[in-house]
Amino acid sequence: MAYGGLLQGRRRALHAQIFEALERLCADRLGEHVEQLAYHALRGEQHDKAVSYLRQAGGKAAMRSAPQDARAWLEQALGVLQALPESETVLERAFEVRLELRPVLTQLGEPRRALTRLREAEALAERLNNDRRRGRVCALVTGVQNDLGELDDALATGARALEIAERHGDLELRILTSSYLAEAHYYRGEYERVVPHATDALGILPANWSHEHLGMITPASIYVRIWLAQSLAELGRFAEADQYAAEAIQLAEPTHHAYALGVADSLAVQIHILRGDWAKALPFAERYLAAARTGHLVLHLPWSLAASAWVLAQLGDASEALARLREGEQLLERQEAEGIVAFRGWGFHALGRAALRLGRLEEACRLGERSVESGAGHFGYAAHAWHLLGEIATHPDRFDVGRADDHFRRALALAEPRGMRPLVAHCHFGLGMLHDRAGNRSDAEPYVSMAATMYRELGMSFYLERATER
């Protein structure tokens, strides 16, 4: 009540006095009190100190997986800067705060808002006439364009950032850009092209930078391994993929950060799913989902639900699989409304797989068709979606020779030039089963034999057993 009765000027002076006392008394442990320091500096109109502590509070919130709080602190810092007289220092700090907001907004599932802030930062880089700042913005814009499915633009923007990095010998920018270019090529289904970008980034990453974020949500050492290992798994190079996945988990564990832990587990889930190791996938799928829920991983939650639904359906837990299927589909629909593309094609595919395993053929078909629609430009995802639709059309209750043959061959046409050997094997097996069920056993045998040979070479024992026991 007494505080409420104070005049504005007196309040401001009181906050300033409290801020100065806190800063003096807590000089040896300021990090423990950045929130209070930011609060009082802001209300005491200690503008320079307020911006500094607001940014620190934002960073601290981001590291404890509280992106809503991080956004609030950083937006307040931006508000202070926008009210200050323009100077080079103010412009530089305004640039940095916008870049700090980018991973926070992305984690909150707001890539359009993140892109707006990056475009503002881009304009500031031009006003400052700073080429390295231009490069940093280009690299981060590449990452947001990946999330939005603007993959051609992402490659162009990333190429510009890489050119700037090489011209200035900027190692940090080169690693950051190579990471996002690897992601863009992964989404385009260009798995062989992911490998050089990712291995380049890892090859030049200094050993003492293993926990440096470089402007990303998760450390670059983990982020790069995600796209590298997933691409290797799509290519059937499972032993290499396993190695990078294990390294990612090992790097994530000491961070105690939900996002790092979640994406590392997602990598293990993806590899085990592609290989058909359902029991091994389950603990990683459960940990991934828990991290997505507790760590506010908005972009990842639908995919974590879809992946776990698929795994649970394969392992016979129909009730929980169906519950997660329903929730995952709702969240994917919401992401579609917000323009988020990232995992959507694969998410609908995984849900379709769960539905097929549960015998819900109409749902499986609908989800498979949604996956094809969402996979435009994401050619690897589209290949998986066409294969799913082929399997649905081969099911005894929906048997359609012409449709199934067309779907499998569409999947093959996308998978073969991309070196997706596990999926190519699946397509051969699917064509074999199609001929078998159509009564053309002699035509079926070469396809099944080819699939079995590939499964054996790839170490895909679950699928090999199915092919040899048909």
ZAMARGU-4260 file (C-alpha; in steps of 0.2 Angstrom, whole numbers, plus 5000, padded with zeros to 4 digits):
<rodrens>
0) 5000/5000/5000 | 5014/5012/5004 | 5023/5008/4988 | 5007/5011/4978 | 5006/5029/4986
5) 5023/5034/4981 | 5025/5046/4966 | 5032/5039/4950 | 5049/5049/4953 | 5051/5042/4970
10) 5047/5024/4965 | 5060/5026/4951 | 5073/5032/4964 | 5069/5018/4976 | 5071/5005/4963
15) 5088/5013/4958 | 5093/5012/4976 | 5088/4994/4978 | 5097/4990/4962 | 5113/4998/4967
20) 5113/4990/4984 | 5109/4972/4976 | 5123/4975/4964 | 5135/4980/4978 | 5130/4967/4990
25) 5129/4952/4978 | 5145/4957/4968 | 5152/4939/4969 | 5136/4930/4964 | 5127/4942/4952
30) 5122/4927/4942 | 5111/4921/4956 | 5101/4937/4956 | 5100/4943/4938 | 5081/4942/4938
35) 5080/4954/4953 | 5094/4965/4946 | 5085/4966/4929 | 5068/4970/4938 | 5075/4984/4948
40) 5087/4991/4935 | 5072/4992/4923 | 5060/5001/4935 | 5075/5012/4941 | 5078/5017/4923
45) 5096/5012/4924 | 5095/5008/4905 | 5112/5002/4901 | 5112/4990/4916 | 5094/4985/4913
50) 5098/4979/4896 | 5113/4969/4902 | 5103/4960/4916 | 5088/4958/4906 | 5098/4948/4893
55) 5106/4938/4906 | 5090/4934/4914 | 5083/4929/4896 | 5098/4918/4894 | 5096/4910/4911
60) 5078/4906/4908 | 5082/4898/4891 | 5095/4887/4898 | 5083/4880/4911 | 5070/4876/4897
65) 5058/4891/4901 | 5056/4899/4884 | 5041/4909/4889 | 5051/4918/4903 | 5066/4920/4891
70) 5055/4929/4878 | 5048/4940/4892 | 5065/4946/4898 | 5072/4948/4880 | 5057/4958/4874
75) 5059/4969/4889 | 5077/4972/4884 | 5072/4976/4866 | 5059/4988/4873 | 5072/4998/4883
80) 5084/4999/4868 | 5070/5005/4856 | 5067/5019/4869 | 5085/5025/4869 | 5093/5038/4858
85) 5100/5029/4843 | 5119/5026/4843 | 5130/5013/4836 | 5131/5004/4853 | 5112/5004/4854
90) 5110/4997/4836 | 5123/4983/4840 | 5114/4978/4856 | 5097/4978/4847 | 5104/4967/4834
95) 5111/4955/4847 | 5094/4954/4857 | 5085/4950/4841 | 5097/4935/4837 | 5095/4929/4855
100) 5076/4929/4853 | 5077/4918/4838 | 5080/4901/4846 | 5068/4905/4860 | 5054/4909/4847
105) 5058/4894/4837 | 5057/4883/4853 | 5040/4891/4856 | 5034/4886/4839 | 5034/4903/4832
110) 5045/4903/4817 | 5036/4917/4808 | 5039/4928/4823 | 5057/4923/4823 | 5059/4927/4805
115) 5051/4944/4808 | 5064/4948/4822 | 5078/4941/4810 | 5073/4953/4796 | 5074/4967/4808
120) 5091/4961/4813 | 5096/4960/4795 | 5091/4979/4792 | 5101/4983/4807 | 5116/4974/4800
125) 5114/4984/4784 | 5113/5001/4794 | 5129/4995/4803 | 5137/4990/4787 | 5144/4975/4795
130) 5147/4959/4784 | 5149/4947/4798 | 5133/4952/4806 | 5125/4950/4789 | 5132/4932/4788
135) 5125/4928/4805 | 5108/4934/4801 | 5108/4924/4784 | 5113/4908/4794 | 5099/4909/4806
140) 5087/4914/4793 | 5092/4898/4784 | 5087/4888/4800 | 5070/4896/4801 | 5066/4894/4782
145) 5070/4875/4785 | 5056/4875/4799 | 5044/4884/4787 | 5048/4872/4772 | 5055/4886/4762
150) 5070/4874/4757 | 5075/4882/4740 | 5076/4899/4749 | 5086/4891/4764 | 5099/4884/4752
155) 5101/4901/4744 | 5102/4910/4760 | 5114/4897/4767 | 5125/4899/4752 | 5127/4917/4755
160) 5131/4915/4773 | 5144/4902/4769 | 5152/4913/4757 | 5153/4927/4770 | 5160/4915/4782
165) 5174/4909/4770 | 5178/4926/4765 | 5181/4932/4783 | 5188/4916/4790 | 5174/4915/4802
170) 5174/4898/4810 | 5159/4900/4821 | 5148/4906/4806 | 5155/4892/4795 | 5150/4879/4808
175) 5133/4887/4810 | 5129/4888/4792 | 5135/4871/4788 | 5123/4864/4801 | 5108/4873/4794
180) 5113/4868/4776 | 5114/4850/4782 | 5097/4851/4789 | 5090/4859/4773 | 5097/4845/4762
185) 5090/4832/4775 | 5073/4839/4773 | 5075/4839/4754 | 5079/4820/4755 | 5097/4823/4749
190) 5105/4812/4761 | 5121/4810/4752 | 5123/4829/4752 | 5120/4830/4771 | 5136/4820/4774
195) 5149/4833/4768 | 5141/4848/4776 | 5139/4839/4793 | 5156/4831/4793 | 5164/4848/4788
200) 5155/4856/4803 | 5161/4842/4815 | 5178/4842/4807 | 5182/4860/4811 | 5172/4861/4827
205) 5186/4864/4841 | 5185/4851/4855 | 5182/4865/4868 | 5167/4870/4859 | 5157/4854/4861
210) 5144/4864/4872 | 5144/4880/4862 | 5127/4884/4855 | 5133/4897/4842 | 5116/4904/4841
215) 5106/4888/4840 | 5094/4880/4853 | 5105/4866/4856 | 5124/4864/4856 | 5131/4864/4838
220) 5140/4847/4842 | 5123/4839/4845 | 5113/4848/4831 | 5125/4843/4817 | 5125/4825/4823
225) 5106/4824/4822 | 5105/4827/4803 | 5121/4817/4800 | 5115/4802/4809 | 5097/4802/4802
230) 5104/4804/4785 | 5116/4789/4787 | 5101/4779/4794 | 5091/4783/4778 | 5105/4777/4768
235) 5106/4761/4777 | 5123/4765/4786 | 5116/4760/4803 | 5133/4757/4812 | 5139/4774/4808
240) 5122/4782/4813 | 5122/4772/4829 | 5139/4780/4833 | 5134/4798/4830 | 5118/4795/4840
245) 5127/4788/4855 | 5139/4803/4854 | 5124/4815/4853 | 5117/4807/4869 | 5133/4808/4878
250) 5135/4826/4874 | 5118/4830/4879 | 5117/4822/4896 | 5129/4834/4905 | 5119/4849/4899
255) 5103/4844/4909 | 5094/4854/4895 | 5077/4847/4890 | 5079/4852/4872 | 5097/4845/4870
260) 5091/4829/4879 | 5075/4827/4869 | 5083/4829/4851 | 5097/4817/4856 | 5084/4804/4861
265) 5074/4808/4845 | 5089/4803/4835 | 5090/4786/4843 | 5071/4784/4841 | 5072/4788/4822
270) 5087/4776/4819 | 5079/4761/4829 | 5062/4764/4820 | 5070/4764/4802 | 5079/4748/4807
275) 5064/4740/4815 | 5071/4738/4832 | 5055/4742/4841 | 5059/4736/4859 | 5075/4746/4858
280) 5066/4762/4852 | 5053/4762/4866 | 5064/4769/4881 | 5071/4783/4869 | 5053/4787/4863
285) 5047/4788/4881 | 5061/4799/4886 | 5059/4810/4870 | 5041/4812/4874 | 5044/4817/4892
290) 5057/4830/4887 | 5045/4837/4874 | 5031/4839/4887 | 5041/4846/4901 | 5054/4856/4891
295) 5041/4865/4881 | 5048/4858/4864 | 5033/4864/4854 | 5040/4859/4837 | 5045/4842/4843
300) 5029/4837/4853 | 5019/4831/4838 | 5033/4821/4831 | 5037/4813/4848 | 5019/4808/4850
305) 5019/4801/4833 | 5035/4791/4835 | 5029/4784/4852 | 5012/4779/4844 | 5020/4770/4830
310) 5032/4761/4842 | 5018/4756/4855 | 5007/4750/4841 | 5021/4739/4835 | 5024/4732/4852
315) 5005/4729/4855 | 5000/4743/4867 | 4985/4748/4857 | 4976/4759/4869 | 4990/4770/4873
320) 4996/4770/4855 | 4978/4776/4849 | 4978/4790/4863 | 4995/4797/4857 | 4989/4795/4839
325) 4974/4806/4842 | 4984/4819/4852 | 4998/4820/4839 | 4986/4822/4825 | 4978/4837/4834
330) 4995/4845/4837 | 5001/4842/4819 | 4985/4851/4813 | 4988/4866/4824 | 5006/4867/4817
335) 4999/4866/4799 | 4988/4881/4803 | 5004/4891/4810 | 5013/4887/4794 | 5026/4875/4802
340) 5032/4862/4790 | 5048/4854/4798 | 5043/4837/4804 | 5025/4837/4798 | 5026/4825/4783
345) 5036/4812/4794 | 5024/4815/4808 | 5008/4811/4798 | 5018/4796/4791 | 5022/4789/4808
350) 5004/4791/4814 | 4998/4783/4798 | 5010/4768/4802 | 5002/4767/4820 | 4985/4767/4812
355) 4989/4753/4800 | 4996/4743/4814 | 4981/4745/4824 | 4970/4740/4809 | 4962/4757/4807
360) 4964/4757/4788 | 4953/4772/4784 | 4963/4783/4796 | 4979/4776/4790 | 4975/4780/4772
365) 4969/4798/4777 | 4985/4801/4787 | 4996/4793/4773 | 4988/4805/4760 | 4991/4820/4772
370) 5009/4814/4773 | 5011/4815/4754 | 5003/4832/4754 | 5014/4838/4768 | 5029/4830/4760
375) 5029/4842/4745 | 5048/4847/4743 | 5052/4835/4757 | 5056/4821/4745 | 5062/4808/4757
380) 5046/4810/4768 | 5036/4809/4752 | 5044/4792/4748 | 5040/4785/4765 | 5022/4791/4763
385) 5020/4783/4746 | 5026/4767/4753 | 5014/4767/4767 | 5000/4770/4755 | 5006/4755/4745
390) 5005/4744/4760 | 4988/4750/4764 | 4982/4746/4746 | 4990/4728/4748 | 4980/4725/4764
395) 4967/4711/4761 | 4953/4723/4767 | 4958/4736/4754 | 4967/4726/4741 | 4969/4736/4725
400) 4983/4729/4713 | 4984/4744/4702 | 4984/4757/4716 | 4997/4747/4726 | 5008/4745/4712
405) 5008/4763/4707 | 5011/4768/4725 | 5026/4757/4728 | 5034/4762/4711 | 5031/4781/4716
410) 5041/4777/4732 | 5054/4768/4723 | 5056/4782/4710 | 5060/4794/4725 | 5070/4782/4736
415) 5082/4774/4723 | 5091/4790/4717 | 5092/4796/4735 | 5101/4780/4740 | 5087/4776/4753
420) 5092/4757/4753 | 5081/4752/4768 | 5066/4760/4759 | 5071/4752/4743 | 5071/4735/4751
425) 5053/4739/4758 | 5047/4743/4741 | 5054/4727/4734 | 5046/4717/4748 | 5029/4727/4745
430) 5029/4723/4727 | 5033/4705/4731 | 5018/4704/4743 | 5007/4712/4730 | 5011/4699/4717
435) 5009/4685/4730 | 4992/4691/4735 | 4987/4693/4717 | 4991/4675/4714 | 5007/4678/4704
440) 5019/4669/4715 | 5032/4667/4702 | 5032/4686/4699 | 5033/4689/4718 | 5049/4678/4721
445) 5062/4690/4713 | 5055/4705/4723 | 5055/4696/4739 | 5072/4688/4736 | 5079/4705/4732
450) 5072/4713/4748 | 5078/4698/4759 | 5096/4701/4752 | 5095/4719/4756 | 5088/4717/4773
455) 5102/4704/4777 | 5116/4716/4771 | 5108/4731/4781 | 5107/4721/4797 | 5088/4723/4797
460) 5083/4707/4806 | 5065/4711/4810 | 5061/4714/4792 | 5072/4700/4786 | 5063/4688/4797
465) 5046/4694/4789 | 5053/4692/4772 | 5060/4674/4774 | 5044/4668/4784 | 5031/4674/4772
</rodrens>
